[in-house]
Every structure is written in C-alpha cells, then in structure tokens.
Amino acid sequence: MHLDVTWNHGAPPFRRSNDPLIQTHWIDENTIVLRQSMAINYEAPFLYLMFGEARAMLLDTGATADPASFPLRQLIDRLCDEWLAKHPHDDYKLVVAHSHSHGDHIAADGQFADRPRTVLVGHAPSDVAEFFGLIDWPAGEAHFELGGRRLAILAIPGHEASSIAIWDPTTELLFTGDTVYPGRLYVHDIAAFQDSVNRLLAFSKLHPVSRVMGAHIEMSNRRGRDYARSVAYHPHEAPLPMTVDQLQAVTTAIRTVAARPGAHRFDDFAIFNGPCKSEMARQELRARIRRLWPF
C-alpha cells in the first residue's frame, strides 16, 4: 500500500499553477486517492475511489460543479474503464456517496446524474441512514458490500449532521471526511462531535486501522502551524494520513476544549469550537498578508 505521496501544493500568488486539475494516486490496485487542484478551489478536497468485485464507491465529488474546470466524471469513467479492463464485469455499478454534505464535498454530484448504473446517495442524515441501513443513527454501524470488499459505515455527526466515516478492511484505512484530518476541525455541535470521535477511537481499538484518511490538508509540516483559510498555496504540507495515536489526541483535545468555545491549536490539528468569529477574521487577515507576501 502506497501512502507516501507528495501532493501538488498550488502556486504562489501572481504565478500560474501547472498542477493537473485532479491529482490521482493509486494506493493499491483497487483504491485511488484524488485531490482537486488548489488552482480550482482553495479547499483542495481529497476524494476516494474504491473498487469491489460488483461495484465501486466514490466518496465525495469535490468543490466545483463545472465539468470544464473540474472534469471529475470524465476522470472517474476513465479510471473505471482502466480497472474493468483488468477485472471484466458486464454490469458494473458505481455508488457516489459523501463524507458529509458541505458544498466542497458534493458540488460535482450533477456530473453523475445521468451516468448509467450509478446511484447518488442523498445528502440528508435520513437519506444516508436509509441507504446504508444505519437504523439507530448515530449509534451503531452498518456494512456495505462492494463485492469481496465489505465496508463498515459509522455515523459521525458534529462537524455536519450527515457526516459518516468508512472503514475498509482490505486496506485497514479509516476515512473520516472533515471530522478528523490534519487541519482545522470545525465543530458545530460539540456534544455530537465528542461522541463521534470517541466512537471512532473505540472502533479503532476493536478493528485494525492502519491510517486515518481525512478530506483536506490545512496544517504545515511545522507543528501547530496551519495555512490561512482561503490561501491556495501550501508549499510544506503535513502528511495526509494520520495515525490512531493522532485520533487519540483529537479525542483528548476535545475533552479539554468542550466547555471553551473558540479556536484551539494543537500539534497536528486545530479545533474550532463554535463560530469563532474573531479567529475567522484573523484567518482572513492572514490570507490577505499571504497573498501579498507568500513566502
């Protein structure tokens, strides 16, 4: 499994980016990580494509709807064709699911609306719960079969009401969307978020988790330092994969800040507990400075 990746980091202000619109990395022969270019959208979200014997799952569709600037459907079709050339299947299906329903994770859903043999999972918690069979949302877990690849699905609200995590036993990767990643963890419901990360940690103690894979990188490789929000140039990013120890650190940090609204920085992530208006204003000021002085 290949997780050591140098991701495209955008271009300084006033310089043209030569990054591909979507960077593609095969973790193994059945799993692909895709990253949207910062030149298209500063969020630069990560998307995941997993192949099973009967169907594939695309987790998230990125931050841009326009297929001209963000040709996600075209790329997914090509990747599916490449995989099917080695694993022929007459009626191969695609499920388009989402780590949660914020706009930078669902924008290109429309590109798949008319795709044959494709199912788009809805955005509301009830849609997600019904599709995956999460009967006692948000407690418990469900399982979703791709064909020789049985994913575990967990509801993890707190960042956003319909947030889910997916554990893949074949790679032992735990996909956590915007709930756990090397960046600013925006908490909109502290009680739900704390319960969700506690359940993620408990799950990881009962199942082998090789790495925790989130949906963004916002931290630099200098501990405790994040890139300002809306800045589209990340020359020294922290690694995308996180460890179970770092997940443990998130759960510990949440306990310490649960009663304290505001922005709190830690070595490998930051927790934004609530609206954090003053910190968001500071983020905008930092972004303006970096656009003028990027180095």
Rosetta silent file (secondary structure, phi, psi, omega in degrees, C-alpha in Angstrom):
SEQUENCE: MHLDVTWNHGAPPFRRSNDPLIQTHWIDENTIVLRQSMAINYEAPFLYLMFGEARAMLLDTGATADPASFPLRQLIDRLCDEWLAKHPHDDYKLVVAHSHSHGDHIAADGQFADRPRTVLVGHAPSDVAEFFGLIDWPAGEAHFELGGRRLAILAIPGHEASSIAIWDPTTELLFTGDTVYPGRLYVHDIAAFQDSVNRLLAFSKLHPVSRVMGAHIEMSNRRGRDYARSVAYHPHEAPLPMTVDQLQAVTTAIRTVAARPGAHRFDDFAIFNGPCKSEMARQELRARIRRLWPF
SCORE:     score description
SCORE:     0.000 S_00000001
   1 L     0.000  130.360 -172.789    0.000    0.000    0.000 S_00000001
   2 L  -110.483  105.381 -178.587    1.494    3.328   -1.101 S_00000001
   3 L  -115.428   -5.967 -178.975    0.608    6.285    1.119 S_00000001
   4 L   -85.016   95.489 -172.495    3.796    8.335    0.893 S_00000001
   5 L  -125.457  137.706  167.620    2.676   10.990   -1.591 S_00000001
   6 L   -94.710  108.066 -177.323    3.866   14.487   -2.413 S_00000001
   7 L   -83.538  145.869  176.863    0.623   16.270   -3.179 S_00000001
   8 L   -58.809  134.644 -169.628    0.539   19.225   -5.531 S_00000001
   9 L  -113.400   16.248  177.359    0.673   22.312   -3.371 S_00000001
  10 E    81.624 -170.841 -178.424   -0.603   25.066   -5.647 S_00000001
  11 L  -129.763  149.068  176.775    1.251   28.136   -6.848 S_00000001
  12 L   -60.872  158.188  176.010    2.227   31.396   -5.142 S_00000001
  13 L   -54.809  144.622  178.341    0.087   34.454   -5.873 S_00000001
  14 L    72.951    8.472  175.194    0.669   36.048   -9.276 S_00000001
  15 L  -121.672  147.847 -178.270    2.107   32.805  -10.642 S_00000001
  16 L   -82.749  136.406  177.084    0.383   30.291  -12.854 S_00000001
  17 L   -83.718  135.062  174.596   -0.232   26.816  -11.493 S_00000001
  18 L  -103.682    9.936  179.889    0.904   23.875  -13.605 S_00000001
  19 L   -65.866  146.958  171.515   -0.828   21.345  -11.377 S_00000001
  20 L   -64.291  154.998 -179.640   -3.254   18.903  -13.023 S_00000001
  21 L   -61.000  -34.209  177.019   -6.896   19.704  -12.370 S_00000001
  22 E  -138.003  118.613  176.208   -7.161   16.463  -10.395 S_00000001
  23 E   -84.492  135.235 -174.600   -4.132   14.676   -8.972 S_00000001
  24 E  -121.319  132.314  178.513   -4.546   10.896   -8.935 S_00000001
  25 E  -137.684  123.508  176.091   -2.716    8.387   -6.765 S_00000001
  26 E   -83.685  114.919  174.346   -3.294    4.612   -6.675 S_00000001
  27 E   -70.207  -44.885  172.582   -2.882    3.379   -3.089 S_00000001
  28 E  -149.276 -170.765 -173.466   -3.173   -0.175   -4.363 S_00000001
  29 L   -70.655   -9.121 -177.806   -4.719   -1.822   -7.402 S_00000001
  30 L  -124.174    8.630 -173.416   -8.263   -1.271   -6.075 S_00000001
  31 E  -141.793  128.597 -177.687   -8.055    2.074   -4.258 S_00000001
  32 E  -127.653  138.722  170.379   -7.427    5.582   -5.587 S_00000001
  33 E  -106.614  133.498  177.777   -6.996    8.938   -3.865 S_00000001
  34 E  -122.618  142.300  175.811   -7.844   12.029   -5.902 S_00000001
  35 E  -128.230  129.374  176.550   -7.163   15.633   -4.988 S_00000001
  36 E   -71.848  140.334 -178.339   -8.782   18.660   -6.553 S_00000001
  37 L   -66.637  140.661  174.146   -6.304   21.322   -7.629 S_00000001
  38 L   -64.751  -22.291  178.183   -5.946   24.430   -5.459 S_00000001
  39 L   -66.998  -23.164  177.945   -5.994   26.411   -8.684 S_00000001
  40 L   -89.110  -45.974 -177.918   -9.688   25.478   -8.996 S_00000001
  41 L  -153.815  129.778 -175.162  -10.673   25.793   -5.346 S_00000001
  42 L   -62.153  -21.393  178.860   -8.546   26.547   -2.292 S_00000001
  43 L   -62.741  -31.155  178.469  -10.318   23.808   -0.321 S_00000001
  44 L    41.339   56.882 -175.629   -8.473   21.242   -2.486 S_00000001
  45 L   -69.767  155.820  173.364  -10.525   18.338   -1.098 S_00000001
  46 E   -96.829  139.170  177.245   -9.494   14.698   -1.281 S_00000001
  47 E  -121.610  155.143 -177.286  -11.832   12.155   -2.867 S_00000001
  48 E  -130.132  134.922  178.228  -11.595    8.381   -2.660 S_00000001
  49 E  -121.433  120.557 -177.886  -12.483    5.728   -5.234 S_00000001
  50 E  -120.258  128.491 -179.967  -12.744    2.108   -4.072 S_00000001
  51 E  -101.410  133.668  168.534  -13.298   -0.845   -6.385 S_00000001
  52 L  -117.843 -179.248 -177.117  -15.024   -4.084   -5.407 S_00000001
  53 L   -69.408  -29.132 -175.466  -15.904   -7.099   -7.484 S_00000001
  54 L  -107.765  -26.996 -178.233  -19.502   -5.943   -8.104 S_00000001
  55 E  -162.325  164.816  178.188  -19.372   -2.158   -7.790 S_00000001
  56 E  -114.633  159.324  173.498  -17.210    0.811   -6.925 S_00000001
  57 E  -124.794  129.822  169.515  -17.737    3.645   -4.465 S_00000001
  58 E  -102.895  122.130  179.578  -16.703    7.246   -4.997 S_00000001
  59 E  -101.053  107.443  179.966  -16.549    9.110   -1.701 S_00000001
  60 L    82.384  153.711 -178.463  -17.253   12.828   -2.293 S_00000001
  61 L  -126.608   13.690  170.662  -17.399   14.800   -5.535 S_00000001
  62 L    87.155 -173.613 -168.488  -15.339   17.878   -4.747 S_00000001
  63 L  -105.464    3.975 -174.505  -15.841   21.620   -4.542 S_00000001
  64 L  -135.349  132.955 -177.599  -16.631   22.555   -8.171 S_00000001
  65 L   -85.338  -36.037 -170.136  -19.644   21.708  -10.314 S_00000001
  66 L   -65.538  117.679 -179.978  -18.409   22.781  -13.773 S_00000001
  67 L   -67.913  -18.051  178.411  -17.070   19.794  -15.746 S_00000001
  68 L   -71.424  -41.882 -179.969  -14.954   22.109  -17.893 S_00000001
  69 L   -91.297  -21.323 -179.151  -12.841   23.275  -14.971 S_00000001
  70 L  -138.905   81.467 -173.248  -13.264   20.131  -12.874 S_00000001
  71 L   -80.610   62.610 -175.571  -13.768   17.095  -15.173 S_00000001
  72 H   -67.279  -47.897 -179.288  -14.431   14.594  -12.399 S_00000001
  73 H   -57.289  -43.966  179.865  -16.959   12.433  -14.246 S_00000001
  74 H   -60.482  -42.387  179.912  -14.602   12.132  -17.220 S_00000001
  75 H   -68.815  -43.374 -179.819  -11.743   11.032  -14.964 S_00000001
  76 H   -62.539  -41.113  177.281  -13.855    8.557  -12.979 S_00000001
  77 H   -60.041  -42.875 -179.522  -15.126    6.999  -16.203 S_00000001
  78 H   -66.459  -41.696  179.761  -11.556    6.576  -17.433 S_00000001
  79 H   -66.208  -39.322  176.715  -10.361    5.085  -14.133 S_00000001
  80 H   -64.306  -40.739  177.781  -13.297    2.671  -14.082 S_00000001
  81 H   -62.846  -41.116  178.472  -12.523    1.634  -17.657 S_00000001
  82 H   -62.389  -43.314 -179.251   -8.887    1.030  -16.723 S_00000001
  83 H   -67.930  -42.209 -178.252   -9.891   -1.098  -13.752 S_00000001
  84 H   -68.952  -25.112  175.980  -12.529   -3.042  -15.701 S_00000001
  85 H   -63.329  -28.280  179.270  -10.013   -3.819  -18.441 S_00000001
  86 H   -97.318  -18.658 -177.836   -8.178   -5.896  -15.821 S_00000001
  87 L  -135.062   72.557 -173.491  -11.301   -7.091  -13.963 S_00000001
  88 L   -56.919  140.029  178.481  -14.062   -7.570  -16.574 S_00000001
  89 L  -156.767  128.542 -172.457  -17.651   -7.271  -15.336 S_00000001
  90 L   -73.118  -31.687 -173.302  -20.746   -6.901  -17.505 S_00000001
  91 L  -130.526   59.057 -173.470  -22.930   -4.819  -15.181 S_00000001
  92 L   -81.146  132.341 -173.862  -20.509   -2.864  -13.037 S_00000001
  93 E  -109.812  161.278  176.101  -22.108   -0.198  -10.847 S_00000001
  94 E  -128.970  130.503  172.611  -20.903    2.989   -9.166 S_00000001
  95 E  -106.753  125.862  176.604  -22.143    4.380   -5.868 S_00000001
  96 E  -104.963  107.081 -178.702  -21.475    8.081   -5.288 S_00000001
  97 E  -114.832  179.144 -174.594  -21.523    8.705   -1.538 S_00000001
  98 L  -141.270  141.423  174.172  -20.357   11.582    0.641 S_00000001
  99 L   -67.868  -30.137  173.651  -18.380   12.001    3.828 S_00000001
 100 L  -172.174  178.901 -167.138  -20.859   14.824    4.596 S_00000001
 101 L  -105.695   18.713  173.938  -22.992   17.310    2.721 S_00000001
 102 L   -66.934  154.065 -170.658  -20.997   20.549    2.765 S_00000001
 103 H   -59.220  -29.423 -178.796  -20.657   22.179   -0.642 S_00000001
 104 H   -80.474    7.733  177.552  -16.976   21.367   -1.130 S_00000001
 105 H  -124.476   -6.123 -177.311  -17.830   17.659   -0.996 S_00000001
 106 H  -128.874    2.677 -168.360  -20.976   17.439   -3.129 S_00000001
 107 H   -59.779  -38.134 -175.399  -20.529   20.117   -5.811 S_00000001
 108 H   -92.888   16.514  176.804  -19.939   17.792   -8.764 S_00000001
 109 H   -53.052  -39.480 -176.175  -22.827   15.422   -7.973 S_00000001
 110 H   -60.560  -24.317  178.458  -24.627   16.715  -11.047 S_00000001
 111 H   -66.225  -18.716 -176.781  -21.936   15.313  -13.314 S_00000001
 112 H  -106.213    1.925 -173.690  -23.121   11.815  -12.328 S_00000001
 113 L   -60.546  -35.094 -178.316  -26.874   12.398  -12.514 S_00000001
 114 L  -107.571   14.693 -178.668  -27.247   10.751  -15.927 S_00000001
 115 L   -75.090  128.807  179.193  -24.441    8.202  -15.589 S_00000001
 116 L   -61.771  149.801  175.463  -25.682    4.645  -16.294 S_00000001
 117 L    52.872   40.878 -177.559  -25.598    2.086  -13.462 S_00000001
 118 E  -128.829  136.492  176.527  -24.892    4.839  -10.930 S_00000001
 119 E  -116.853  126.983  174.390  -26.541    5.584   -7.588 S_00000001
 120 E   -99.592  119.456  178.113  -26.221    9.001   -5.943 S_00000001
 121 L   -76.939  136.648 -179.978  -26.682    8.852   -2.179 S_00000001
 122 L   -65.712  173.660 -171.566  -28.782   11.714   -0.809 S_00000001
 123 L  -100.160  -25.110 -176.449  -27.406   14.401    1.484 S_00000001
 124 L   -73.836  152.429  176.168  -29.739   14.452    4.499 S_00000001
 125 H   -52.949  -38.195  179.620  -28.987   12.250    7.535 S_00000001
 126 H   -65.376  -37.601  177.383  -32.195   10.329    6.830 S_00000001
 127 H   -63.167  -46.088 -177.990  -31.062    9.659    3.228 S_00000001
 128 H   -66.542  -44.554 -179.666  -27.673    8.409    4.382 S_00000001
 129 H   -61.233  -43.408 -179.292  -29.147    6.313    7.203 S_00000001
 130 H   -66.739  -43.532 -176.381  -31.692    4.682    4.884 S_00000001
 131 H   -63.843  -45.394 -175.305  -29.212    3.942    2.104 S_00000001
 132 H   -90.528   -9.972 -179.610  -26.613    2.296    4.326 S_00000001
 133 L    79.815   32.715  176.103  -29.032    0.783    6.835 S_00000001
 134 L   -83.670   88.193 -168.528  -27.886    2.814    9.838 S_00000001
 135 L   -69.526  -40.586 -173.268  -31.002    2.039   11.851 S_00000001
 136 L  -109.420   52.944 -177.817  -30.100    3.686   15.165 S_00000001
 137 L   -53.847  133.775   -0.534  -28.457    6.871   13.871 S_00000001
 138 L   -94.155    8.157 -177.108  -25.928    7.922   15.019 S_00000001
 139 L   -76.406  165.557  174.731  -25.194    4.861   17.158 S_00000001
 140 L    73.709 -168.493  178.974  -24.015    1.525   15.855 S_00000001
 141 L  -148.327  160.799  176.376  -22.589    0.705   12.469 S_00000001
 142 E  -126.472  170.607  178.732  -23.715   -0.706    9.143 S_00000001
 143 E  -128.896  143.532 -177.315  -21.954   -2.665    6.428 S_00000001
 144 E  -132.511  122.082 -172.958  -21.912   -2.067    2.697 S_00000001
 145 E   -94.249  122.594  173.989  -20.737   -4.723    0.268 S_00000001
 146 L   -94.905  -11.021 -175.133  -18.801   -3.768   -2.851 S_00000001
 147 L   106.691   96.546 -175.712  -18.123   -7.403   -3.726 S_00000001
 148 L    70.323   12.166 -177.824  -15.293   -9.046   -1.818 S_00000001
 149 L  -151.334   95.955 -172.370  -14.864   -5.741   -0.006 S_00000001
 150 E  -100.633  105.561 -176.749  -17.251   -5.175    2.902 S_00000001
 151 E   -82.987  145.222  171.201  -17.074   -1.606    4.190 S_00000001
 152 E   -98.651  135.124 -177.320  -18.117   -0.561    7.689 S_00000001
 153 E  -117.255  128.121  178.170  -20.150    2.657    7.870 S_00000001
 154 E  -125.574  136.118  173.560  -20.372    4.793   11.013 S_00000001
 155 E   -80.562  130.314 -178.166  -22.406    7.950   11.551 S_00000001
 156 L  -135.703   60.391  179.264  -20.200   10.705   12.992 S_00000001
 157 L   -65.611  166.187 -179.294  -22.225   13.955   13.228 S_00000001
 158 L   136.531  -48.876  168.866  -20.825   17.014   14.969 S_00000001
 159 L   -76.125  -45.780  177.844  -18.977   18.696   12.135 S_00000001
 160 L  -150.933  149.199 -167.493  -22.080   18.305    9.958 S_00000001
 161 L   -61.962  -30.752 -175.463  -25.303   16.431   10.619 S_00000001
 162 L  -101.604   15.644 -177.215  -24.902   13.784    7.885 S_00000001
 163 L   -62.124  139.164  174.019  -21.187   13.050    8.435 S_00000001
 164 E  -132.908  159.542  168.114  -20.067    9.441    8.153 S_00000001
 165 E  -116.718  151.621  178.058  -16.826    7.512    8.453 S_00000001
 166 E  -128.475  128.847  174.915  -15.975    4.463    6.350 S_00000001
 167 E  -109.298  128.802 -179.327  -13.596    1.685    7.364 S_00000001
 168 E  -108.888  110.430 -176.938  -12.184   -0.537    4.624 S_00000001
 169 L   -67.871  -20.708 -178.778  -10.875   -3.858    5.980 S_00000001
 170 L   -73.303  -35.441  177.131   -8.845   -4.614    2.849 S_00000001
 171 L  -103.684  -13.951 -174.603   -6.592   -1.567    3.302 S_00000001
 172 L    62.435   28.147  177.043   -7.403   -1.031    7.003 S_00000001
 173 E   -92.870  141.882  176.358   -7.972    2.640    6.191 S_00000001
 174 E  -113.604  113.000 -177.160  -10.498    4.713    8.128 S_00000001
 175 E   -92.320  122.806 -168.822  -11.968    7.528    6.018 S_00000001
 176 E  -122.301    6.648  176.156  -13.149   10.391    8.239 S_00000001
 177 E    57.831 -130.169 -179.436  -14.016   13.322    5.955 S_00000001
 178 L   -96.910    9.580  179.834  -13.830   16.656    7.786 S_00000001
 179 L   -81.228  -42.811  176.147  -14.181   15.141   11.245 S_00000001
 180 L  -136.393  118.422  176.744  -10.528   14.128   11.620 S_00000001
 181 L  -163.874  165.960 -179.610   -7.823   15.403    9.278 S_00000001
 182 L   -77.281   78.002 -176.399   -4.599   17.439    9.522 S_00000001
 183 L  -174.116 -155.179 -177.783   -6.312   20.800    9.639 S_00000001
 184 E   -88.487  113.055 -178.829   -8.974   22.927   11.288 S_00000001
 185 E   -88.808  102.883 -176.532  -11.674   20.717   12.754 S_00000001
 186 E   -83.790  116.823 -175.498  -14.798   22.878   12.628 S_00000001
 187 E  -106.227  118.539  179.809  -17.200   21.774   15.369 S_00000001
 188 L  -102.276  -19.864  176.364  -20.826   22.818   15.023 S_00000001
 189 L  -139.531   98.223 -170.784  -22.269   20.517   17.712 S_00000001
 190 H   -63.588  -38.881 -179.291  -19.703   19.884   20.425 S_00000001
 191 H   -65.023  -45.548  179.284  -21.647   17.122   22.200 S_00000001
 192 H   -65.951  -39.936 -179.866  -22.247   15.206   18.963 S_00000001
 193 H   -63.648  -45.810 -179.823  -18.651   15.743   17.824 S_00000001
 194 H   -61.207  -42.885  177.512  -17.219   14.478   21.100 S_00000001
 195 H   -62.794  -40.110 -177.806  -19.428   11.397   20.961 S_00000001
 196 H   -65.613  -47.169 -178.409  -18.427   10.775   17.322 S_00000001
 197 H   -69.311  -31.799  175.188  -14.657   10.937   17.856 S_00000001
 198 H   -63.508  -40.889  178.861  -14.978    8.772   20.955 S_00000001
 199 H   -69.245  -35.323  174.630  -16.806    6.139   18.904 S_00000001
 200 H   -61.242  -43.753  179.883  -14.161    6.373   16.158 S_00000001
 201 H   -66.021  -43.515  178.017  -11.458    5.737   18.728 S_00000001
 202 H   -60.784  -41.307  177.768  -13.386    2.856   20.278 S_00000001
 203 H   -60.979  -43.100 -177.059  -13.883    1.364   16.801 S_00000001
 204 H   -66.968  -20.751  177.541  -10.157    1.656   16.065 S_00000001
 205 H   -82.168  -18.191  179.608   -9.360   -0.322   19.202 S_00000001
 206 H  -101.745  -12.539 -177.184  -11.553   -3.189   18.025 S_00000001
 207 L  -133.396  146.980  177.627  -10.505   -3.142   14.350 S_00000001
 208 L   -70.180  119.532  177.775   -7.122   -2.813   12.662 S_00000001
 209 L  -119.103  111.211 -178.709   -6.736    0.790   11.446 S_00000001
 210 L   -77.094  -41.770  178.684   -3.544    1.418    9.500 S_00000001
 211 E  -152.675  155.740  174.130   -4.198    5.119    8.872 S_00000001
 212 E  -103.343  123.178 -173.309   -6.909    7.748    9.276 S_00000001
 213 E  -115.219  111.099  179.302   -7.637    9.459    5.957 S_00000001
 214 E   -93.585 -164.200 -171.178   -9.386   12.827    6.011 S_00000001
 215 L  -113.768   -1.965  178.726  -10.599   15.165    3.290 S_00000001
 216 L  -149.059  164.819  162.408   -8.193   18.131    3.475 S_00000001
 217 L  -124.914  121.317  177.810   -4.715   19.205    4.493 S_00000001
 218 L  -126.134   -4.624  178.279   -4.569   22.585    6.235 S_00000001
 219 E   -97.537  146.095  172.251   -1.587   22.049    8.531 S_00000001
 220 E   -85.861  176.411  177.699    2.007   22.677    7.524 S_00000001
 221 L   -82.102    7.121  170.332    4.823   20.327    8.481 S_00000001
 222 L   -95.247  121.510 -173.460    5.682   22.752   11.297 S_00000001
 223 L   -55.844  132.559  176.621    3.820   21.583   14.378 S_00000001
 224 L    80.361    3.051 -176.955    0.886   23.745   15.341 S_00000001
 225 L  -111.387  122.589  177.180    1.012   25.876   12.180 S_00000001
 226 E  -107.212  160.063  170.799   -1.893   25.936    9.736 S_00000001
 227 L   -81.570  140.997 -178.963   -2.246   27.636    6.375 S_00000001
 228 L   -61.090  143.172  178.802   -4.623   30.571    6.455 S_00000001
 229 L   -59.698  137.097  179.161   -8.112   29.813    5.220 S_00000001
 230 L    81.228   -0.656  174.395   -8.638   30.574    1.501 S_00000001
 231 L   -80.082  129.995 -174.989   -4.893   30.526    0.753 S_00000001
 232 L  -107.736   38.603  178.111   -4.255   28.327   -2.296 S_00000001
 233 E  -146.193  110.465 -176.512   -0.547   27.741   -1.810 S_00000001
 234 L  -124.151   78.217 -171.509    0.650   25.055    0.617 S_00000001
 235 L   -72.039  -18.480 -176.607    4.370   24.526   -0.070 S_00000001
 236 L  -138.177   65.869 -175.540    5.168   22.427    3.029 S_00000001
 237 E   -72.678  151.414  167.432    2.081   20.434    3.907 S_00000001
 238 L   -68.912  158.716  176.573    1.741   17.921    6.704 S_00000001
 239 L   -63.719  147.490  175.199    1.114   14.331    5.534 S_00000001
 240 L   -68.104  -49.085 -177.617   -2.487   13.424    4.729 S_00000001
 241 L   -65.699  135.970  174.034   -2.514   10.041    6.553 S_00000001
 242 E  -115.271  164.326 -176.972   -2.944   10.295   10.298 S_00000001
 243 L  -103.202  167.959  174.748   -2.402    7.635   12.933 S_00000001
 244 H   -64.677  -32.295  175.674   -4.638    6.170   15.599 S_00000001
 245 H   -61.590  -38.549  177.280   -2.420    7.971   18.124 S_00000001
 246 H   -69.818  -34.716  173.101   -3.355   11.249   16.437 S_00000001
 247 H   -62.117  -41.081  175.133   -7.023   10.226   16.576 S_00000001
 248 H   -59.615  -40.693  179.156   -6.487    9.646   20.291 S_00000001
 249 H   -63.182  -37.100  177.087   -5.006   13.140   20.514 S_00000001
 250 H   -63.621  -44.898 -179.224   -8.148   14.576   18.902 S_00000001
 251 H   -64.057  -38.670  177.826  -10.395   12.837   21.439 S_00000001
 252 H   -66.631  -43.174 -179.243   -8.233   14.092   24.311 S_00000001
 253 H   -63.308  -39.291  179.765   -8.180   17.625   22.903 S_00000001
 254 H   -61.039  -39.553  178.604  -11.951   17.680   22.520 S_00000001
 255 H   -61.948  -36.840 -175.384  -12.359   16.876   26.195 S_00000001
 256 H   -76.577  -23.887 -175.457  -10.129   19.794   27.153 S_00000001
 257 H  -112.525    0.976 -173.552  -11.902   22.387   24.972 S_00000001
 258 L   -55.955  -36.801 -178.092  -15.513   21.171   25.062 S_00000001
 259 L   -93.665    7.726 -176.211  -16.559   23.871   27.523 S_00000001
 260 L  -125.671   92.981  175.855  -14.458   26.584   25.857 S_00000001
 261 L   -59.146  150.327  179.238  -15.788   27.980   22.558 S_00000001
 262 E   126.864 -177.255 -178.308  -13.141   29.373   20.251 S_00000001
 263 E   -94.231  133.287 -177.852  -10.098   28.283   18.268 S_00000001
 264 E  -133.688  123.504 -176.737   -7.603   25.945   19.918 S_00000001
 265 E  -102.328  140.742  176.671   -4.372   24.822   18.235 S_00000001
 266 L  -129.647  179.354 -173.781   -2.556   21.562   18.794 S_00000001
 267 L   -58.240  -46.409 -168.918    0.481   19.983   17.150 S_00000001
 268 L  -113.949    2.295 -177.539   -1.284   18.214   14.264 S_00000001
 269 L  -166.320  171.010  172.087   -4.693   19.894   14.060 S_00000001
 270 E  -130.927  149.767  177.613   -6.783   22.780   15.370 S_00000001
 271 E  -115.122  120.558  176.684  -10.237   22.677   16.889 S_00000001
 272 E  -103.655   97.035 -174.948  -12.658   25.476   16.057 S_00000001
 273 E   -90.225   97.902 -178.729  -15.355   25.060   18.691 S_00000001
 274 L    95.956 -167.034 -173.872  -18.313   27.108   17.519 S_00000001
 275 L   -63.671  -35.280  176.902  -18.448   30.117   15.152 S_00000001
 276 L    53.903   51.694 -173.776  -15.026   31.536   16.210 S_00000001
 277 H   -61.745  -41.898 -179.074  -15.787   34.937   14.636 S_00000001
 278 H   -66.981  -38.673  179.065  -12.645   36.660   15.877 S_00000001
 279 H   -69.676  -36.254  177.982  -10.446   33.800   14.695 S_00000001
 280 H   -65.712  -35.733  175.190  -12.149   33.726   11.299 S_00000001
 281 H   -65.610  -38.571  177.697  -11.422   37.460   10.950 S_00000001
 282 H   -65.364  -38.656  176.985   -7.823   36.714   11.853 S_00000001
 283 H   -60.028  -42.694 -179.899   -7.745   33.970    9.225 S_00000001
 284 H   -65.215  -39.960  177.024   -8.885   36.450    6.588 S_00000001
 285 H   -63.534  -44.353  177.512   -6.192   38.934    7.635 S_00000001
 286 H   -59.220  -41.913 -178.866   -3.546   36.212    7.452 S_00000001
 287 H   -63.653  -41.195  179.442   -4.811   35.237    3.994 S_00000001
 288 H   -63.309  -40.923  178.861   -4.571   38.823    2.735 S_00000001
 289 H   -63.830  -43.698 -178.594   -0.994   39.103    4.000 S_00000001
 290 H   -66.675  -30.916  178.162   -0.021   35.800    2.368 S_00000001
 291 H   -68.104  -28.485  178.073   -1.482   36.855   -0.958 S_00000001
 292 H   -89.057  -31.736 -177.628    0.858   39.853   -0.898 S_00000001
 293 L  -135.993   82.861 -169.122    3.824   38.071    0.693 S_00000001
 294 L   -74.810  -13.415 -172.222    3.528   34.343    0.002 S_00000001
 295 L  -104.414    0.000    0.000    6.898   33.206    1.307 S_00000001
